[in-house]
Amino acid sequence: MAKLSGLNEAEIRGRTDTELLTDPGMLERRRNGELPVIHVGGHDFEIDWNERVLRHVHDSRKIINLRSVPSSSEGKEIDFYFHTGSGERIYLPAAPTRLPENVVLVTLPNEIHLDPLGVARSLGLDDLYFMRKYPLQMRHVARVTQLKDTALPEIVRRNQIEKEIAIGERQKTKSRRAKHIK
């Protein structure tokens, strides 16, 4: 542990592995209320795990509610669509027929990676409970994927075909009705 932490044996006596692997200044700032920040598609957000939100650093009215964001099937990541221009979460229609402009898929690590201290406190655990496996970080960068690199273009293509078929069927039905009326 002395080698890993860059201290001598006397300096590490009486300290836990987690305390040695965590920057004490960073830990103190977090304990005093400073929130971690994540960079998402050109915008910075504070991670407020107590409220379960990402709050835009420069416009506190812009909030991404993490309570309503689904996790991946394994629960290891959090995905949502994000408009890079406005800095806001975007909700796509159930059956999109076009790719929205300036929208990306954002993937965040799960909450323990984002704020291990905040999650520990929310569960009534010791501040350091998760930090041996998930070290405290005060700056994160979200993974951003262009929509063209997701399954969405294929979904849009299928929806467009289904829409065209439905329009064609309606037109045929109208034609048949018109013939019966004459």
Biotite code that builds the C-alpha atoms (Angstrom):
import biotite.structure as struc

atoms = struc.array([
    struc.Atom([0.000, 0.000, 0.000], chain_id="A", res_id=1, res_name="MET", atom_name="CA", element="C"),
    struc.Atom([2.898, 2.346, 0.698], chain_id="A", res_id=2, res_name="ALA", atom_name="CA", element="C"),
    struc.Atom([4.087, 1.987, -2.908], chain_id="A", res_id=3, res_name="LYS", atom_name="CA", element="C"),
    struc.Atom([0.581, 2.447, -4.350], chain_id="A", res_id=4, res_name="LEU", atom_name="CA", element="C"),
    struc.Atom([-0.105, 5.545, -2.276], chain_id="A", res_id=5, res_name="SER", atom_name="CA", element="C"),
    struc.Atom([3.374, 7.063, -2.648], chain_id="A", res_id=6, res_name="GLY", atom_name="CA", element="C"),
    struc.Atom([3.884, 7.275, 1.128], chain_id="A", res_id=7, res_name="LEU", atom_name="CA", element="C"),
    struc.Atom([6.285, 5.587, 3.528], chain_id="A", res_id=8, res_name="ASN", atom_name="CA", element="C"),
    struc.Atom([5.215, 2.903, 6.016], chain_id="A", res_id=9, res_name="GLU", atom_name="CA", element="C"),
    struc.Atom([5.032, 5.300, 8.948], chain_id="A", res_id=10, res_name="ALA", atom_name="CA", element="C"),
    struc.Atom([2.678, 7.601, 7.034], chain_id="A", res_id=11, res_name="GLU", atom_name="CA", element="C"),
    struc.Atom([0.221, 4.809, 6.231], chain_id="A", res_id=12, res_name="ILE", atom_name="CA", element="C"),
    struc.Atom([-0.027, 3.292, 9.729], chain_id="A", res_id=13, res_name="ARG", atom_name="CA", element="C"),
    struc.Atom([-3.581, 3.388, 11.062], chain_id="A", res_id=14, res_name="GLY", atom_name="CA", element="C"),
    struc.Atom([-5.104, 4.361, 7.726], chain_id="A", res_id=15, res_name="ARG", atom_name="CA", element="C"),
    struc.Atom([-7.360, 2.176, 5.608], chain_id="A", res_id=16, res_name="THR", atom_name="CA", element="C"),
    struc.Atom([-6.589, 1.184, 2.016], chain_id="A", res_id=17, res_name="ASP", atom_name="CA", element="C"),
    struc.Atom([-9.488, 3.336, 0.847], chain_id="A", res_id=18, res_name="THR", atom_name="CA", element="C"),
    struc.Atom([-8.198, 6.407, 2.661], chain_id="A", res_id=19, res_name="GLU", atom_name="CA", element="C"),
    struc.Atom([-4.799, 5.874, 1.076], chain_id="A", res_id=20, res_name="LEU", atom_name="CA", element="C"),
    struc.Atom([-6.169, 5.448, -2.450], chain_id="A", res_id=21, res_name="LEU", atom_name="CA", element="C"),
    struc.Atom([-8.436, 8.515, -2.242], chain_id="A", res_id=22, res_name="THR", atom_name="CA", element="C"),
    struc.Atom([-7.071, 12.036, -2.632], chain_id="A", res_id=23, res_name="ASP", atom_name="CA", element="C"),
    struc.Atom([-7.631, 13.529, 0.857], chain_id="A", res_id=24, res_name="PRO", atom_name="CA", element="C"),
    struc.Atom([-8.203, 17.052, -0.496], chain_id="A", res_id=25, res_name="GLY", atom_name="CA", element="C"),
    struc.Atom([-10.780, 15.795, -2.987], chain_id="A", res_id=26, res_name="MET", atom_name="CA", element="C"),
    struc.Atom([-12.475, 13.720, -0.284], chain_id="A", res_id=27, res_name="LEU", atom_name="CA", element="C"),
    struc.Atom([-12.624, 16.700, 2.065], chain_id="A", res_id=28, res_name="GLU", atom_name="CA", element="C"),
    struc.Atom([-14.126, 18.939, -0.645], chain_id="A", res_id=29, res_name="ARG", atom_name="CA", element="C"),
    struc.Atom([-16.757, 16.297, -1.424], chain_id="A", res_id=30, res_name="ARG", atom_name="CA", element="C"),
    struc.Atom([-17.553, 15.813, 2.269], chain_id="A", res_id=31, res_name="ARG", atom_name="CA", element="C"),
    struc.Atom([-18.006, 19.582, 2.551], chain_id="A", res_id=32, res_name="ASN", atom_name="CA", element="C"),
    struc.Atom([-20.669, 19.579, -0.146], chain_id="A", res_id=33, res_name="GLY", atom_name="CA", element="C"),
    struc.Atom([-18.801, 20.061, -3.433], chain_id="A", res_id=34, res_name="GLU", atom_name="CA", element="C"),
    struc.Atom([-20.534, 17.918, -6.040], chain_id="A", res_id=35, res_name="LEU", atom_name="CA", element="C"),
    struc.Atom([-18.815, 15.923, -8.775], chain_id="A", res_id=36, res_name="PRO", atom_name="CA", element="C"),
    struc.Atom([-19.217, 17.275, -12.322], chain_id="A", res_id=37, res_name="VAL", atom_name="CA", element="C"),
    struc.Atom([-19.810, 15.388, -15.555], chain_id="A", res_id=38, res_name="ILE", atom_name="CA", element="C"),
    struc.Atom([-19.197, 16.753, -19.055], chain_id="A", res_id=39, res_name="HIS", atom_name="CA", element="C"),
    struc.Atom([-22.108, 15.765, -21.329], chain_id="A", res_id=40, res_name="VAL", atom_name="CA", element="C"),
    struc.Atom([-22.095, 16.673, -25.015], chain_id="A", res_id=41, res_name="GLY", atom_name="CA", element="C"),
    struc.Atom([-20.440, 20.082, -24.566], chain_id="A", res_id=42, res_name="GLY", atom_name="CA", element="C"),
    struc.Atom([-22.154, 20.942, -21.257], chain_id="A", res_id=43, res_name="HIS", atom_name="CA", element="C"),
    struc.Atom([-21.113, 20.501, -17.629], chain_id="A", res_id=44, res_name="ASP", atom_name="CA", element="C"),
    struc.Atom([-23.541, 19.154, -15.035], chain_id="A", res_id=45, res_name="PHE", atom_name="CA", element="C"),
    struc.Atom([-23.221, 18.729, -11.278], chain_id="A", res_id=46, res_name="GLU", atom_name="CA", element="C"),
    struc.Atom([-24.088, 15.232, -10.104], chain_id="A", res_id=47, res_name="ILE", atom_name="CA", element="C"),
    struc.Atom([-26.541, 15.659, -7.230], chain_id="A", res_id=48, res_name="ASP", atom_name="CA", element="C"),
    struc.Atom([-27.185, 12.090, -6.175], chain_id="A", res_id=49, res_name="TRP", atom_name="CA", element="C"),
    struc.Atom([-29.196, 13.180, -3.124], chain_id="A", res_id=50, res_name="ASN", atom_name="CA", element="C"),
    struc.Atom([-31.788, 14.688, -5.511], chain_id="A", res_id=51, res_name="GLU", atom_name="CA", element="C"),
    struc.Atom([-31.048, 12.104, -8.268], chain_id="A", res_id=52, res_name="ARG", atom_name="CA", element="C"),
    struc.Atom([-30.402, 14.801, -10.862], chain_id="A", res_id=53, res_name="VAL", atom_name="CA", element="C"),
    struc.Atom([-27.754, 16.246, -13.119], chain_id="A", res_id=54, res_name="LEU", atom_name="CA", element="C"),
    struc.Atom([-27.934, 20.055, -12.764], chain_id="A", res_id=55, res_name="ARG", atom_name="CA", element="C"),
    struc.Atom([-26.414, 22.254, -15.480], chain_id="A", res_id=56, res_name="HIS", atom_name="CA", element="C"),
    struc.Atom([-23.483, 24.175, -13.992], chain_id="A", res_id=57, res_name="VAL", atom_name="CA", element="C"),
    struc.Atom([-24.363, 27.471, -15.734], chain_id="A", res_id=58, res_name="HIS", atom_name="CA", element="C"),
    struc.Atom([-28.171, 27.198, -15.868], chain_id="A", res_id=59, res_name="ASP", atom_name="CA", element="C"),
    struc.Atom([-29.686, 25.508, -12.809], chain_id="A", res_id=60, res_name="SER", atom_name="CA", element="C"),
    struc.Atom([-33.084, 25.375, -14.577], chain_id="A", res_id=61, res_name="ARG", atom_name="CA", element="C"),
    struc.Atom([-31.675, 22.690, -16.883], chain_id="A", res_id=62, res_name="LYS", atom_name="CA", element="C"),
    struc.Atom([-31.999, 19.452, -14.973], chain_id="A", res_id=63, res_name="ILE", atom_name="CA", element="C"),
    struc.Atom([-31.767, 15.836, -16.088], chain_id="A", res_id=64, res_name="ILE", atom_name="CA", element="C"),
    struc.Atom([-33.830, 13.724, -13.731], chain_id="A", res_id=65, res_name="ASN", atom_name="CA", element="C"),
    struc.Atom([-31.968, 10.454, -13.143], chain_id="A", res_id=66, res_name="LEU", atom_name="CA", element="C"),
    struc.Atom([-35.001, 8.865, -11.443], chain_id="A", res_id=67, res_name="ARG", atom_name="CA", element="C"),
    struc.Atom([-36.710, 8.651, -14.825], chain_id="A", res_id=68, res_name="SER", atom_name="CA", element="C"),
    struc.Atom([-33.685, 7.522, -16.855], chain_id="A", res_id=69, res_name="VAL", atom_name="CA", element="C"),
    struc.Atom([-33.595, 3.770, -17.470], chain_id="A", res_id=70, res_name="PRO", atom_name="CA", element="C"),
    struc.Atom([-30.452, 1.810, -16.702], chain_id="A", res_id=71, res_name="SER", atom_name="CA", element="C"),
    struc.Atom([-28.974, -0.687, -19.111], chain_id="A", res_id=72, res_name="SER", atom_name="CA", element="C"),
    struc.Atom([-30.130, -4.275, -18.750], chain_id="A", res_id=73, res_name="SER", atom_name="CA", element="C"),
    struc.Atom([-27.149, -5.036, -16.516], chain_id="A", res_id=74, res_name="GLU", atom_name="CA", element="C"),
    struc.Atom([-27.636, -1.862, -14.462], chain_id="A", res_id=75, res_name="GLY", atom_name="CA", element="C"),
    struc.Atom([-24.067, -0.797, -15.198], chain_id="A", res_id=76, res_name="LYS", atom_name="CA", element="C"),
    struc.Atom([-24.864, 2.243, -17.322], chain_id="A", res_id=77, res_name="GLU", atom_name="CA", element="C"),
    struc.Atom([-27.504, 4.934, -17.750], chain_id="A", res_id=78, res_name="ILE", atom_name="CA", element="C"),
    struc.Atom([-28.582, 5.927, -21.295], chain_id="A", res_id=79, res_name="ASP", atom_name="CA", element="C"),
    struc.Atom([-30.597, 8.876, -22.604], chain_id="A", res_id=80, res_name="PHE", atom_name="CA", element="C"),
    struc.Atom([-30.888, 11.113, -25.664], chain_id="A", res_id=81, res_name="TYR", atom_name="CA", element="C"),
    struc.Atom([-29.428, 14.596, -25.386], chain_id="A", res_id=82, res_name="PHE", atom_name="CA", element="C"),
    struc.Atom([-29.680, 17.736, -27.524], chain_id="A", res_id=83, res_name="HIS", atom_name="CA", element="C"),
    struc.Atom([-26.162, 19.158, -27.762], chain_id="A", res_id=84, res_name="THR", atom_name="CA", element="C"),
    struc.Atom([-27.358, 22.650, -28.676], chain_id="A", res_id=85, res_name="GLY", atom_name="CA", element="C"),
    struc.Atom([-29.855, 23.207, -25.867], chain_id="A", res_id=86, res_name="SER", atom_name="CA", element="C"),
    struc.Atom([-28.089, 21.033, -23.285], chain_id="A", res_id=87, res_name="GLY", atom_name="CA", element="C"),
    struc.Atom([-31.312, 19.179, -22.474], chain_id="A", res_id=88, res_name="GLU", atom_name="CA", element="C"),
    struc.Atom([-32.488, 15.586, -22.351], chain_id="A", res_id=89, res_name="ARG", atom_name="CA", element="C"),
    struc.Atom([-34.630, 14.656, -25.372], chain_id="A", res_id=90, res_name="ILE", atom_name="CA", element="C"),
    struc.Atom([-37.500, 12.201, -25.505], chain_id="A", res_id=91, res_name="TYR", atom_name="CA", element="C"),
    struc.Atom([-37.934, 10.480, -28.859], chain_id="A", res_id=92, res_name="LEU", atom_name="CA", element="C"),
    struc.Atom([-41.346, 9.357, -30.121], chain_id="A", res_id=93, res_name="PRO", atom_name="CA", element="C"),
    struc.Atom([-42.213, 5.677, -29.669], chain_id="A", res_id=94, res_name="ALA", atom_name="CA", element="C"),
    struc.Atom([-41.896, 5.099, -33.436], chain_id="A", res_id=95, res_name="ALA", atom_name="CA", element="C"),
    struc.Atom([-39.549, 7.783, -34.806], chain_id="A", res_id=96, res_name="PRO", atom_name="CA", element="C"),
    struc.Atom([-39.639, 8.344, -38.569], chain_id="A", res_id=97, res_name="THR", atom_name="CA", element="C"),
    struc.Atom([-36.648, 10.672, -38.748], chain_id="A", res_id=98, res_name="ARG", atom_name="CA", element="C"),
    struc.Atom([-33.348, 11.188, -36.941], chain_id="A", res_id=99, res_name="LEU", atom_name="CA", element="C"),
    struc.Atom([-33.449, 14.385, -34.875], chain_id="A", res_id=100, res_name="PRO", atom_name="CA", element="C"),
    struc.Atom([-30.682, 16.924, -35.503], chain_id="A", res_id=101, res_name="GLU", atom_name="CA", element="C"),
    struc.Atom([-28.047, 17.760, -32.874], chain_id="A", res_id=102, res_name="ASN", atom_name="CA", element="C"),
    struc.Atom([-29.120, 14.798, -30.735], chain_id="A", res_id=103, res_name="VAL", atom_name="CA", element="C"),
    struc.Atom([-26.754, 12.149, -29.402], chain_id="A", res_id=104, res_name="VAL", atom_name="CA", element="C"),
    struc.Atom([-27.032, 9.069, -27.220], chain_id="A", res_id=105, res_name="LEU", atom_name="CA", element="C"),
    struc.Atom([-25.394, 9.706, -23.847], chain_id="A", res_id=106, res_name="VAL", atom_name="CA", element="C"),
    struc.Atom([-24.137, 6.858, -21.702], chain_id="A", res_id=107, res_name="THR", atom_name="CA", element="C"),
    struc.Atom([-23.224, 7.469, -18.065], chain_id="A", res_id=108, res_name="LEU", atom_name="CA", element="C"),
    struc.Atom([-21.620, 5.011, -15.692], chain_id="A", res_id=109, res_name="PRO", atom_name="CA", element="C"),
    struc.Atom([-23.930, 3.869, -12.900], chain_id="A", res_id=110, res_name="ASN", atom_name="CA", element="C"),
    struc.Atom([-24.454, 6.017, -9.821], chain_id="A", res_id=111, res_name="GLU", atom_name="CA", element="C"),
    struc.Atom([-21.720, 4.384, -7.710], chain_id="A", res_id=112, res_name="ILE", atom_name="CA", element="C"),
    struc.Atom([-19.123, 5.378, -10.315], chain_id="A", res_id=113, res_name="HIS", atom_name="CA", element="C"),
    struc.Atom([-20.575, 8.896, -10.564], chain_id="A", res_id=114, res_name="LEU", atom_name="CA", element="C"),
    struc.Atom([-20.666, 9.619, -6.816], chain_id="A", res_id=115, res_name="ASP", atom_name="CA", element="C"),
    struc.Atom([-19.691, 6.767, -4.478], chain_id="A", res_id=116, res_name="PRO", atom_name="CA", element="C"),
    struc.Atom([-19.882, 9.029, -1.422], chain_id="A", res_id=117, res_name="LEU", atom_name="CA", element="C"),
    struc.Atom([-23.341, 10.350, -2.323], chain_id="A", res_id=118, res_name="GLY", atom_name="CA", element="C"),
    struc.Atom([-24.689, 6.837, -2.925], chain_id="A", res_id=119, res_name="VAL", atom_name="CA", element="C"),
    struc.Atom([-23.174, 5.565, 0.337], chain_id="A", res_id=120, res_name="ALA", atom_name="CA", element="C"),
    struc.Atom([-24.786, 8.420, 2.267], chain_id="A", res_id=121, res_name="ARG", atom_name="CA", element="C"),
    struc.Atom([-28.161, 7.850, 0.574], chain_id="A", res_id=122, res_name="SER", atom_name="CA", element="C"),
    struc.Atom([-28.023, 4.231, 1.801], chain_id="A", res_id=123, res_name="LEU", atom_name="CA", element="C"),
    struc.Atom([-26.937, 5.203, 5.324], chain_id="A", res_id=124, res_name="GLY", atom_name="CA", element="C"),
    struc.Atom([-23.451, 3.728, 4.861], chain_id="A", res_id=125, res_name="LEU", atom_name="CA", element="C"),
    struc.Atom([-20.022, 5.094, 5.753], chain_id="A", res_id=126, res_name="ASP", atom_name="CA", element="C"),
    struc.Atom([-18.729, 7.708, 3.281], chain_id="A", res_id=127, res_name="ASP", atom_name="CA", element="C"),
    struc.Atom([-15.892, 5.398, 2.197], chain_id="A", res_id=128, res_name="LEU", atom_name="CA", element="C"),
    struc.Atom([-18.019, 2.264, 1.801], chain_id="A", res_id=129, res_name="TYR", atom_name="CA", element="C"),
    struc.Atom([-17.827, 2.041, -2.025], chain_id="A", res_id=130, res_name="PHE", atom_name="CA", element="C"),
    struc.Atom([-14.543, 3.878, -2.578], chain_id="A", res_id=131, res_name="MET", atom_name="CA", element="C"),
    struc.Atom([-12.138, 0.965, -2.529], chain_id="A", res_id=132, res_name="ARG", atom_name="CA", element="C"),
    struc.Atom([-13.790, -0.493, -5.635], chain_id="A", res_id=133, res_name="LYS", atom_name="CA", element="C"),
    struc.Atom([-15.100, 2.830, -7.026], chain_id="A", res_id=134, res_name="TYR", atom_name="CA", element="C"),
    struc.Atom([-12.602, 5.610, -6.247], chain_id="A", res_id=135, res_name="PRO", atom_name="CA", element="C"),
    struc.Atom([-13.970, 9.116, -5.844], chain_id="A", res_id=136, res_name="LEU", atom_name="CA", element="C"),
    struc.Atom([-13.669, 11.270, -8.973], chain_id="A", res_id=137, res_name="GLN", atom_name="CA", element="C"),
    struc.Atom([-14.762, 14.879, -9.095], chain_id="A", res_id=138, res_name="MET", atom_name="CA", element="C"),
    struc.Atom([-14.676, 15.135, -12.930], chain_id="A", res_id=139, res_name="ARG", atom_name="CA", element="C"),
    struc.Atom([-16.289, 12.690, -15.352], chain_id="A", res_id=140, res_name="HIS", atom_name="CA", element="C"),
    struc.Atom([-16.871, 12.677, -19.091], chain_id="A", res_id=141, res_name="VAL", atom_name="CA", element="C"),
    struc.Atom([-20.000, 10.976, -20.434], chain_id="A", res_id=142, res_name="ALA", atom_name="CA", element="C"),
    struc.Atom([-19.695, 8.666, -23.417], chain_id="A", res_id=143, res_name="ARG", atom_name="CA", element="C"),
    struc.Atom([-21.441, 10.306, -26.370], chain_id="A", res_id=144, res_name="VAL", atom_name="CA", element="C"),
    struc.Atom([-22.510, 8.284, -29.412], chain_id="A", res_id=145, res_name="THR", atom_name="CA", element="C"),
    struc.Atom([-23.712, 9.856, -32.642], chain_id="A", res_id=146, res_name="GLN", atom_name="CA", element="C"),
    struc.Atom([-27.166, 8.553, -33.574], chain_id="A", res_id=147, res_name="LEU", atom_name="CA", element="C"),
    struc.Atom([-25.869, 7.284, -36.919], chain_id="A", res_id=148, res_name="LYS", atom_name="CA", element="C"),
    struc.Atom([-23.700, 4.858, -34.911], chain_id="A", res_id=149, res_name="ASP", atom_name="CA", element="C"),
    struc.Atom([-26.656, 3.375, -33.002], chain_id="A", res_id=150, res_name="THR", atom_name="CA", element="C"),
    struc.Atom([-29.538, 1.095, -34.005], chain_id="A", res_id=151, res_name="ALA", atom_name="CA", element="C"),
    struc.Atom([-31.770, 4.154, -34.403], chain_id="A", res_id=152, res_name="LEU", atom_name="CA", element="C"),
    struc.Atom([-31.230, 4.692, -38.187], chain_id="A", res_id=153, res_name="PRO", atom_name="CA", element="C"),
    struc.Atom([-32.477, 1.145, -38.873], chain_id="A", res_id=154, res_name="GLU", atom_name="CA", element="C"),
    struc.Atom([-35.472, 1.670, -36.568], chain_id="A", res_id=155, res_name="ILE", atom_name="CA", element="C"),
    struc.Atom([-36.288, 4.941, -38.365], chain_id="A", res_id=156, res_name="VAL", atom_name="CA", element="C"),
    struc.Atom([-36.015, 3.211, -41.764], chain_id="A", res_id=157, res_name="ARG", atom_name="CA", element="C"),
    struc.Atom([-38.425, 0.432, -40.677], chain_id="A", res_id=158, res_name="ARG", atom_name="CA", element="C"),
    struc.Atom([-40.859, 2.976, -39.235], chain_id="A", res_id=159, res_name="ASN", atom_name="CA", element="C"),
    struc.Atom([-40.793, 4.968, -42.485], chain_id="A", res_id=160, res_name="GLN", atom_name="CA", element="C"),
    struc.Atom([-41.593, 1.824, -44.495], chain_id="A", res_id=161, res_name="ILE", atom_name="CA", element="C"),
    struc.Atom([-44.430, 0.900, -42.128], chain_id="A", res_id=162, res_name="GLU", atom_name="CA", element="C"),
    struc.Atom([-45.793, 4.447, -42.377], chain_id="A", res_id=163, res_name="LYS", atom_name="CA", element="C"),
    struc.Atom([-45.710, 4.331, -46.188], chain_id="A", res_id=164, res_name="GLU", atom_name="CA", element="C"),
    struc.Atom([-47.478, 0.960, -46.187], chain_id="A", res_id=165, res_name="ILE", atom_name="CA", element="C"),
    struc.Atom([-50.150, 2.292, -43.818], chain_id="A", res_id=166, res_name="ALA", atom_name="CA", element="C"),
    struc.Atom([-50.688, 5.363, -46.028], chain_id="A", res_id=167, res_name="ILE", atom_name="CA", element="C"),
    struc.Atom([-50.993, 3.107, -49.104], chain_id="A", res_id=168, res_name="GLY", atom_name="CA", element="C"),
    struc.Atom([-53.552, 0.902, -47.332], chain_id="A", res_id=169, res_name="GLU", atom_name="CA", element="C"),
    struc.Atom([-55.638, 3.945, -46.336], chain_id="A", res_id=170, res_name="ARG", atom_name="CA", element="C"),
    struc.Atom([-55.576, 5.209, -49.922], chain_id="A", res_id=171, res_name="GLN", atom_name="CA", element="C"),
    struc.Atom([-56.747, 1.810, -51.216], chain_id="A", res_id=172, res_name="LYS", atom_name="CA", element="C"),
    struc.Atom([-59.569, 1.760, -48.665], chain_id="A", res_id=173, res_name="THR", atom_name="CA", element="C"),
    struc.Atom([-60.663, 5.275, -49.691], chain_id="A", res_id=174, res_name="LYS", atom_name="CA", element="C"),
    struc.Atom([-60.614, 4.220, -53.381], chain_id="A", res_id=175, res_name="SER", atom_name="CA", element="C"),
    struc.Atom([-62.782, 1.168, -52.660], chain_id="A", res_id=176, res_name="ARG", atom_name="CA", element="C"),
    struc.Atom([-65.256, 3.265, -50.671], chain_id="A", res_id=177, res_name="ARG", atom_name="CA", element="C"),
    struc.Atom([-65.434, 5.825, -53.476], chain_id="A", res_id=178, res_name="ALA", atom_name="CA", element="C"),
    struc.Atom([-66.210, 3.055, -56.037], chain_id="A", res_id=179, res_name="LYS", atom_name="CA", element="C"),
    struc.Atom([-69.022, 1.671, -53.843], chain_id="A", res_id=180, res_name="HIS", atom_name="CA", element="C"),
    struc.Atom([-70.598, 5.097, -53.451], chain_id="A", res_id=181, res_name="ILE", atom_name="CA", element="C"),
    struc.Atom([-70.864, 5.679, -57.242], chain_id="A", res_id=182, res_name="LYS", atom_name="CA", element="C"),
])
